[in-house]
Amino acid sequence: MSLLRINFESQYLANNHEVYVILPDKPRDQTPAQFYRSGKKYKVLWLLHGTYGDQSDWVRKTNIELYAEEKDLVVVMPPALNSNYSNWNDTMLGFKMFDYLTEELMPFIYGWLPVSDRRENNFIAGLSMGGRGTIKYAVNHPDRFAAAAVLSAAPMDFDELKPGHPCPLLNTEDPRMRATLRNAGGVEAFKASNENVWAIIDRLAPTGKLPRLMFACGEQDQLLYPFYLAFQRHCREIGLEAHWYSLPGYKHEWRFWDLGIQEALRFFGL
């Protein structure tokens, strides 16, 4: 495989930044003209990193390059800082990460690289914060993705948001959540926004519009596994079919995510 590192100025992020792209290698039995001028459009995986990470994480810490080669797949890995894949309009010059992926990076990749823009050829996956980003993109833009794989993350019922909640993702006093709520305009605005994927899934589940969904979590992930199970029960209640993947002995760790992305590629049918 070829690893392409693209540095460009983003309108939505208001900075220069670097995106990693894994591209298929030219087979040795083809000439450069045959391969590079073939006109083939590849299937593409939009692969999201977690908190404290960047666009290099998946390449450095898993075998994603090998898996992409086996599947003849293009993989696009954008940087997101610790943005929660949300728009932060009042941060610096603005850091509109949610809009960036669909409104800037996807047109950029479709226009400049040999990848298909057809829904059935586009997939999205991510771990932890990137898993939350994955499900947020999947349910807010269900027309863009055939399937989504959420690793070590799960939708949460925002009706449980309260001061002192044992989970920092639902604790309104947690510094990160406090900043998130302030950015959204308060608790009620946050609940009414594109962040409330639990409510959006409830609304869309009967329509058949959602992409195929996979959720994965290590059974020793003490913070997130209970939410994984809670959302699994909720899906049964609302009649939403999803693919569930959990393994004993694994925590919030790269060893699990390397296995999880392999399961995701199988789930995608690649």
KAHUBEL-V535485 format. One line per field, one symbol per residue. phi: phi as a letter, one per 30 degrees, with the letter a starting at -180 (. if undefined). psi: psi as a letter, one per 40 degrees, with the letter a starting at -180 (. if undefined). A space follows every 10 residues. Layout:
phi=???
psi=???
This chain:
phi=.ccccccadc ddchadaccc bcbdddddcc deddddcdid cddbcccccc eicaddeddd cbcedddddd chbdbcbddb hcdihcdcdc chcjbcddde ddcbdddedd dcbdbdcded ccbbaached dddedddddd bddcbdabbc chaaebdddd eadiedcddb cdcdeddddd ddddjjdddd ddcddddedd dedceddidd ddbbbbaddc dddcdddedd dedddddcic dbccbbbdic cdaddddddd ddddddddid
psi=ihhhhhhihh ddefihihhh hhiiihieei idddddedei hiihhhhhia ieaaeedddd eifddddddd efihhhhiie afeefihgde hbehggdddd ddeddddddd deigihehde ehiiiiibdd dddddddddd feedhdiihh hfiiiiheee hihehdhdee heehdddddd dddeeidddd deaedgdddd dddedeeeei ihhhhihhee gddddddddd dddddddefh hihhhihiei agiddddddd dddddddef.
